[in-house]
Amino acid sequence: MESPMTRIHANAFCATALTAASFFSSLTFANTPQAMSPSVGVETVKSTTSSENTTPLIPMATYPIDNKPLPRFSVDASWPSLPETWMLGQVSGLSIDKYDHVWILQRPNSLGKTDIGLAATPSTAVCCEPAPHVIRFTPDGEVAKAWGGESNAPTIDGVNQWPVNVHGLFVDENDTVWLAGNGKDDHVSVGFTFDGEFVKGIGRRGQTNGNMDLVTLGNPADMFMDSEHNELVIADGYINARIASFDVEKERATHVLGAYGEKPLGPTREGDFDQSQATQPQKQGIDPENPLFGNIVHCINQDSDGFIYVCDRRNNRLQIFKREKSGDIRFVKNFAVRPETGGLGTATDVAFSPDGKYLYVADMMNGRIWIYDRKSHEKLGSIGKNGRYPGQFIWLHSIDTDSEGNLYTTEVNTGRRVQKLVFQGVK
């Protein structure tokens, strides 16, 4: 990674994006009871890599409710930069480490033959080749590290532990990079050093035993590390439908919980998950009051006060829990997110402003990031819309924030990108 590389910046589409941004900024979006705030022109920011360069910032579609103040963002369309021949597939995982470096987890297996002609034998095109699964970017958007694949994971009882289809990503305070998968037999969450050396695994590929089991997983979607209790807390949600908190040293769950903090006695998915099922309605339909988790428990994250937010995407809701000092986890609140939505469902990830004041909720189906007051859960508005220009989203999947309040987003299906939304203050 240290040899010189020719890099592609997103400026290749910048001119088109700026034209589109100027067009969109002149419109008012009616979405009762919300309307798009006016945006004027295209802002610029000094590049951190050169005092002579400026980076175009493209205003985002912003929908305040009743003109309430809310965080505002513009898109840095030149972020990140990649080696010239690399192509990203679906970007399913995202995490900001304590050094403000941005990690993504992407799926080389989601690219088609016409995407990666350079990698064919013999080559069929001058570009491109799959980027590695795991990439760490500097705050400026330069590649700092990249690795991933079966060579990074151990083989246990004849089964390699690298997921067939990677999904969630979390970088903990001890600099361990955790990832999970939702492909065939991907019943594992595995941890690595920053250089991709295997550290620890929870669960085993090919082994699953239902919602009440304390050792195995069932296609885990997401996780975070509770450093105070040394437990990896997992949204175990594509085959199983639960949250599970695992003692990392013992590799055994101390808590397994279903919706409302009850025992996870609901059904597990029959057969393997594939992405076509993401658009198929679950048998029980969409029910934001469902006593059971739906069949995609998609995200899990913890705020600075110990509240744990779980994305029950197929029921268009968050469920909020609280981790007590004792280690117990109790249910706090059921929280609907655009409950009338169909299709893919809404709540797909959550993030928090660095000052703890705002809660951001990614909505996959509507291509929005909903903004709430974190403590009162009052909805303040939203940003973004479905689309392919900067600041728009196709299958919005993951979000996270850095220490400066910037938001980062990733997209799957045909979205296949990571975006940086630059914080512009509260207005």
N, C-alpha and C positions, 0 to 999 in steps of 0.2 A: 504493500500500500504506500511505501515511501518513495517509489520511483515516480518521476514526473509523468503526468498523464494529461492528455488533452481532455478538456471538460466541456460539457454542454451546459449552458445556463438556460433558464426558461425564457430568455429573451427571444428565442425563436418564434414564440407565439405572442410576444409582448405587444407588438403593434396591433394585432387583431384584438387582443384583450383590452387594450386601452380604448380602442374604438368602441368596443362593446360596452366597456364601463362608462364611457361618456354618454352613450345612448341610454343605458339603464339609469344613470344618475339623473337624467332629465325627466324620468317618469315618476309618478306617484302610484304605489301599489295599494289597491283596495283589498283589504283582507279583514273585514269588520270583526272585532273592534280595533284592528290595527291598521296603521298606514305607514308607508315607508318614509323615513326621515329624509329631508333633502340632502343631496350630496353635490358638491360643487367642484368640478374639475378633477384633476389627477394630482395627488400629493406626491412629494418626493422626500426621501430620507437619505442622509449621507451614508454611503457604504462604509462598513467598518473595516474593509480591506483596502480602501483607497480614498483619500480625502478628495480626489478629483472626480470620482464617479458618484452618480446619484442613482438610487434604486427607485423605480416607479412603484408607488403604492396605489392600488386600485380600490376605490370605495366599495364597501359591501352593501348589498340590500339590507336595510335595517328597519325593523318593525316595532317601534315602541308602543306600549299600551298607555293610552291617555296621557301621552307626552311625559311619562315617568322617566327620570334620569336612568340611564343604563350604560354599561361599558360599550364603547364604539371601537370598531376594528376596520382596518384596511388590509388588503392582501399584498404581500411581497411576491410579485409574480416571477422574480428571478431566483427564488429560493426553492429547493436547494440546487447545487450543481453536482453532476455525476460524471464519471469517466465517459468519454464519447460513445463507446460502444455498448454501455450498459442500458438495459431496459427493465423497468419495474413491472411486475405483475400486480395482482391484487395486494393491496397493502392492508393487512389485517390487524397488525399490532403497532402500538405506539406508547412510548414512555420517555419522560424527561428525567435524566439522572440529577444528582445533587450538584453537579458541575454545570448544569444548564446545557448539557449536550443532549441531542435529540436522537432517540433510538427508534428505528422502525423494523417491523417484521413483515416480510413480503413473500409472495408465493411464486417462485419461478415456474412451478408446475401449471400455473394458470395462463401462461403464455402459449400462443399457437406457433406452428411452424413458420408462418409468414412473418411473425414478430422477430424471430431469432435465426434468420437465415445465415448470419455469420457463424453461428455455432454448429451449423449442419456439417456433415461429412459426406462429400466436400461442401464447402461454403456455397450458398445459393444467393447471397446478397452481401453488400458491403457493410451492413449493419442489421441486426444487433445480436447481443448475447445476453442471457439472463443475468441480472444483478444477483449477488449473494442474498441468502435469506435475511440475514441480520446486518443492518448498517447503522453505524453511529456517526452522526453529523455534528460538527462544531456548531456553535450558535450562528456562525456566518454561513452555514450550509455546505461546508466542505466535508468530504468523506474522511473520517478519522480512523475507523475500523470497519471491517466487513468480513463475515464468515458465515458458516452454516452448512448443514447437511449431515448425512450419516457419519462422515468422518469425524465429526465433533462429538458424537454421542456414543456411549458404550453399547455393546451387545450383551444382553443378559438372557441366559437360557436360549440362545440362538436367535433372539429377536433384537434388532437394533432399536434403540429408544428414541431416535429422532422422529417426530411426527410426520406422517404422510402428508397431511394438510395442516400447516401451522395456523394458529388462530390468535391467541392473546399474548401480551408481552408486559412484563413489569420489571423495572430495575430497582433493587432495594438499596437501603442505606449502607449495606456492607458490600456494595458493588457486585452483587450477583444478578445476572440477567436470567429471569425466569420466562419460559415460554410454554405454550400448550398447543394442542391440536384438536381438530374435530373431524379428521378423516377416519378411514377404516382402521379399527383397533387402536386409535390414538387416545388411550386412557391413561395419560401421563402428563405431569407438569415437570419440566426438567430445568435445572439451574446451571449456569455457566459463568466463568470469569469474563472480564471484558475482552479477553483474547480468545474466547471460545473454548476454553478448557472445561470439561465436565466437572461439576461440583456435587450435585445432589439430584435425586429424582424422587418424586412422589407418585405412587402408582406404578403400573407396568403396562407397556403396550401389549394388547391382546388379552388383558385380564380385566373383567368388570363383573360386579356382582350385586348391582342394585343400589337403591337410595340409602339403605340403612347400613351398608357395609362400611367399616372403619379403616380399611386398608386400600381398597381399590377405588378408582375413579371411573367416570363414564363420559368420555369426550368433554373434558373441562374446557370452558370458554375463556376464562379470565381469572386473575388472581392478584392479590397484593400481599406483601409481607408485613405482619404485625410484629415489629421489632421488639416491642415491650414484652410480648409473650413468646417470642420466637416461634410463631406459627404462620404458616402459609394459608391464607384464607381464600378459598376457591369458589368461583361460580361454576359448579359442576353441572353443566346445563344443556348438552346436546343429546346425550343418551339418558343420563340421569337428569333429575330436575330438583336440585337442592343447592344449598351452600354447605361447605364443609371446611372446618378449620383444622389443619394438620400440624401436630408437633413435628417440626422439621427433623429433629434428631431421632425421634422414635419412628418417624414415617407412619404415624397413626393418627386418625382423627380424634380430636377431643370433643368436637361438636359437629353434629349433622342436623340441619334445620330445613324445613320446608317453608312455605308461605306462612306469614303471621307467626313465625317462630314455632310452629307445630312440628311434629314428626313428619318427615318427608315420605308419606305413605302413598303418594300418587304414582301413576304409571311411569315406566321408562319407555324410551323410544324403541320400537321394534325394528331390528335391522340396523344397517349403517345409515348415517346422515350423509346426504349430498345436497349441494346448494339449490337444486331444483325444489327441495322441500321447504326452502325459506319462504316461498311465495304461496305455499299451499296452506289453506286454513286448518288449524288444529281442530280435532274432533269436537271439543267443547266450545268452539267459537271464541270470540274476543270477549273477555269479561274482566274489567278492571277490579271487580270485587271477588274474583275467583278465590275460593278457599285453598286452591292448589296453585303452585307455579305452573306456568305454561311450558310448552315443550322447547323453548329456547331461553334458558336463564343466561343472559348474554354478557353482563358486566358486573364487576364488584369493585368498590373503591371506598376508602375511608377518609373522612375529613379530620381536621386538626382537633376536633372535640371528641373524637372516638365514634362518631356516627358512621355506620356502614350503609352504603347505598347499593342496592341490587337491582339490576335491570331485568325485569320480566317482560321481554320485548313483545311476546305474542299476546300478552294481556294489556299492552299499552300502559305500563305503570312502572314506578319504582316501589320497592319495599325498603323501608329504612329500619335499621337495627342499631343497637348501641352496645359497644364493648365496654364492660365495666372494668374497674381496676382489678377486681377478683378474677377476671378472665371470662366471666359469664357473658353470653350474648343474648340480649332480649329484644323482642320486637317493639318498634316505636310507632310506625305510621305506614299506612298505605297511601300512595301518591300517584294519582292518574296523570298521564302525559298525553294530551290530545286524544282522549279515549275513543272518539268516534272514528278514528283512522282505521283503515283496513290494510290489505296487502301485506307488506313486510313487517308492519308494526312500527312502534315509535321508539321507545327508550332503548338505545343501543350502547351508550356510554355516558359517563359523568366525569366532570372535572370541576375544580374550584379555583377561584381567583386567589392569588398569593396572599392577599390580606384577609382571606376567609369570608369576605362579605357576599360574594356571588357564587351561585351554583349554576353550572352549565350542563345542559342535558342534550345530547345528540339524538336527533330524531331521523331514523333511516328513511322511512317512507316519505316524509314531507321535505327532506333535505334541509332541515332547519336545525339551528342550535338555540334551544329555549334558554332564557336567562331568568333566574329567580333570585330573590333575596334568600341567602342560604339559611338564615335562622327562622324567618317567618314563612318561607316557601311561597311568598307572594310572587306571582308571575309579572315580570317587568317588560318583557318583549322577546324578540327573537332576531336572529341574523341568518342570512343565507337563503338559498332557494335551490330547487332542483335544476340542474344544468351542468354544462361542461366548461364554462368560462371560469376564470379565477374568482374565488369566493362563492362558487356554486358547487353543488354536490350530487354525485351519483352513488347511491348506496353508501351514504355517510356511515362510517364504521366506528372509528376511535377518535377520541379527543384528549388533549392534555394541555397543561399550562406550564410556562417557565416562570422564573422568579421575577421577571419584568412584567408579567401579566399577559404576554403574548399567548395566543391560542394556536395549537397545531391540530390538524385534522388528517384522517386517512380515509380512503375509499376502496371498496371491493367491487366485485362484479366487473363491469366495464369502466368503472371510475379509475382505478389503478394509479393512485397518486397520493402524495403527501403535500399539504399546503401549510404555509405560515401566515397567520392572521395577526397583524401587528396592532398592539393595543394603542388606542388613540385618546384614552382618557374617558371619563364618565361625563356624559352630556345629557 
